[in-house]
Amino acid sequence: MSASSPGLVIFDCDGVLVDSEPIANRVFARMLAGQGLVLTDAQMDELFLGRTMAHCLVLAAERLGRSLPEDFEVEHDRLLFEALAAELAPVPGVRQVLDALASPFCVASNGGPDKVRFSLGQVGLLPRFEGRMFSAAEVARGKPAPDLYLHAARRMGVAPAGCVVVEDSPAGVAAGVAAGMRVLGFAARTSAAHLRDAGAQQVFAGMDELPALLGATVLA
């Protein structure tokens, strides 16, 4: 590990390791439309990107002006897992990034533990993160609170100041900043300005840029 390499790299899952955001947005948007709440892609991102599912359901009910059906979340999860099984792919270039890293790394996601495990398994990344997967289900508050990132750092035995967070949502960036960590904003599908406004110290658009930001070297 080089002198510039972090003590721990903490990856968000959705949109950073797996290209799941468009799939998840489509499934959720269709179900909300079926309840009478029609939202644009931009509105979906603004309201829900990087939030826990529990928070998303509360926000949707507020917009709708009534509670969602009792079976809404169960049906949503069924449809989402079906779509992920059929379509999910790793974020382009992320395998090469993981291969290049000398630093320890883990994943910390607002998604439930079953979804994180399922998603990483679908794209062949699960063995790389076995025993190093952390979910908002393990802490009192999900992102944008710092709890999850502080929990991951504690479990991995690294001080927050020695951690680098890789995030694609303003909520996730805010969580990393609040945890006292260096945060890199992945702007492949998210506004770079929104990530900077949330506190990302550096923003990058392609995974091929990340190793240099982490002090790693990609092997040919």
C-alpha positions in Angstrom: 0.0 0.0 0.0 1.4 3.3 -1.0 1.7 6.3 1.3 -1.2 8.0 -0.4 -3.5 4.9 -0.2 -6.4 5.1 2.2 -6.7 2.8 5.2 -10.1 1.6 4.0 -12.2 2.3 0.9 -16.0 2.1 1.5 -18.1 1.6 -1.6 -21.8 2.3 -1.9 -23.5 -0.5 -3.7 -26.3 0.7 -6.0 -24.9 2.9 -8.8 -21.3 2.4 -7.7 -20.7 -1.4 -7.8 -23.8 -2.5 -9.6 -25.7 -0.6 -12.3 -29.0 -0.9 -10.6 -30.4 2.7 -10.3 -32.2 2.8 -13.7 -33.8 -0.6 -13.0 -34.9 0.3 -9.5 -36.2 3.7 -10.6 -38.3 2.1 -13.4 -39.8 -0.5 -11.1 -40.6 2.0 -8.3 -41.9 4.6 -10.8 -44.3 2.1 -12.4 -45.7 1.0 -9.1 -46.1 4.6 -7.9 -47.9 5.5 -11.2 -50.3 2.6 -10.5 -51.2 4.4 -7.2 -51.7 7.7 -9.0 -48.3 9.3 -8.4 -46.6 10.0 -11.7 -43.0 11.3 -11.4 -40.4 12.1 -14.0 -36.9 10.5 -13.9 -35.5 13.7 -12.5 -38.1 13.8 -9.7 -37.4 10.1 -8.9 -33.7 10.9 -8.5 -34.3 14.0 -6.4 -36.7 12.4 -4.0 -35.4 8.8 -3.7 -31.8 8.4 -4.8 -29.6 7.0 -2.0 -32.4 6.8 0.5 -33.6 3.7 2.4 -36.7 2.0 1.1 -38.5 2.8 4.3 -37.8 6.5 3.8 -38.8 6.3 0.1 -42.2 4.8 1.1 -42.8 7.6 3.6 -41.9 10.3 1.0 -44.1 8.6 -1.6 -47.1 8.5 0.8 -46.6 12.1 1.6 -46.6 13.0 -2.1 -49.7 10.8 -2.7 -51.6 12.2 0.3 -52.5 8.8 1.6 -50.9 5.5 2.8 -49.7 3.0 0.2 -51.3 -0.4 0.2 -50.1 -2.8 2.9 -48.7 -5.2 0.3 -47.0 -2.5 -1.7 -43.4 -3.1 -0.4 -43.7 -6.9 -0.7 -44.9 -6.6 -4.3 -42.2 -3.9 -5.1 -39.5 -6.2 -3.8 -40.8 -9.1 -5.8 -40.8 -7.1 -9.0 -37.4 -5.5 -8.3 -35.7 -8.8 -7.6 -37.1 -10.2 -10.8 -35.9 -7.2 -12.8 -32.4 -7.3 -11.2 -32.1 -11.0 -11.9 -32.8 -10.4 -15.6 -30.9 -7.2 -16.2 -28.4 -6.3 -13.5 -24.7 -5.7 -14.6 -21.7 -4.4 -12.7 -20.8 -0.8 -13.2 -18.4 -0.7 -16.1 -14.7 -0.8 -15.0 -15.4 -1.6 -11.3 -13.8 -5.0 -11.5 -10.5 -3.4 -12.6 -10.8 -0.9 -9.8 -11.1 -3.7 -7.2 -8.2 -5.6 -8.8 -6.1 -2.5 -8.5 -6.8 -1.7 -4.9 -4.1 -2.4 -2.3 -6.2 -0.9 0.4 -8.8 -3.0 2.3 -12.3 -2.3 1.0 -16.0 -3.0 1.9 -19.5 -2.1 0.9 -22.0 0.0 3.0 -25.5 0.3 1.5 -28.8 1.8 2.4 -30.3 -1.3 0.7 -31.3 -4.3 2.8 -28.8 -7.0 3.4 -30.6 -9.5 1.2 -30.7 -7.0 -1.7 -27.0 -6.2 -1.3 -26.0 -9.9 -1.2 -28.3 -10.7 -4.2 -27.1 -7.8 -6.3 -23.4 -8.5 -5.7 -24.0 -12.2 -6.4 -25.8 -11.5 -9.7 -22.8 -9.7 -11.1 -20.1 -12.0 -9.7 -18.8 -9.6 -7.0 -20.0 -11.3 -3.9 -16.8 -13.3 -3.2 -14.8 -10.0 -3.1 -17.1 -8.6 -0.4 -17.9 -11.7 1.7 -17.8 -10.7 5.4 -17.4 -7.0 4.4 -21.0 -6.0 3.7 -22.8 -3.5 5.8 -26.4 -2.4 5.6 -28.5 0.4 7.0 -30.5 -2.4 8.7 -27.6 -2.6 11.2 -27.7 1.0 12.4 -30.3 3.3 13.9 -30.2 5.8 10.9 -29.4 5.2 7.3 -27.7 7.7 5.0 -27.6 10.8 5.0 -26.8 10.2 8.7 -23.2 9.1 9.3 -24.2 6.0 11.3 -23.7 3.4 8.6 -20.2 4.6 7.5 -19.1 4.9 11.1 -20.3 1.4 11.7 -18.4 0.0 8.7 -15.2 1.8 9.7 -15.5 0.5 13.3 -16.1 -3.1 12.1 -13.2 -2.9 9.7 -10.9 -1.4 12.4 -10.1 1.8 10.6 -10.5 5.4 12.0 -12.9 7.5 10.0 -10.1 9.9 9.0 -8.4 7.0 7.3 -11.4 6.1 5.2 -12.4 7.1 1.6 -16.1 6.8 0.6 -17.2 6.3 -3.0 -20.7 7.5 -3.5 -23.1 8.4 -6.3 -25.9 10.1 -4.4 -26.0 13.4 -2.5 -27.5 11.6 0.5 -24.6 9.1 0.6 -22.0 11.9 0.1 -23.6 13.8 3.0 -23.3 10.7 5.1 -19.6 10.3 4.4 -18.9 13.9 5.0 -20.7 13.8 8.3 -18.7 10.7 9.3 -15.5 12.7 8.8 -14.3 10.8 5.8 -12.9 11.8 2.4 -15.7 11.4 -0.1 -15.4 10.8 -3.9 -18.5 11.5 -5.9 -19.2 9.2 -8.8 -21.1 11.2 -11.4 -21.8 8.7 -14.1 -25.6 9.1 -13.6 -25.7 11.8 -11.0 -25.2 15.6 -11.4 -21.6 16.4 -10.5 -22.7 19.8 -9.1 -25.2 18.0 -6.8 -22.4 15.8 -5.5 -20.1 18.7 -4.9 -22.9 20.7 -3.2 -23.3 17.7 -0.8 -19.7 17.9 0.1 -17.8 15.5 -2.2 -14.1 16.6 -2.2 -13.6 15.2 -5.7 -16.0 14.1 -8.5 -15.3 11.7 -11.3 -17.3 10.4 -14.2 -15.8 7.0 -15.1 -14.4 4.2 -13.0 -11.2 4.3 -14.9 -10.5 7.6 -13.1 -10.9 6.1 -9.6 -7.7 4.2 -9.1 -5.6 7.3 -9.5 -7.7 9.2 -6.9 -7.2 6.3 -4.5 -3.4 6.1 -5.1 -3.7 2.7 -6.9 -2.3 1.5 -10.2 -4.3 -0.6 -12.7 -2.3 -3.5 -13.9 -2.5 -4.2 -17.6 
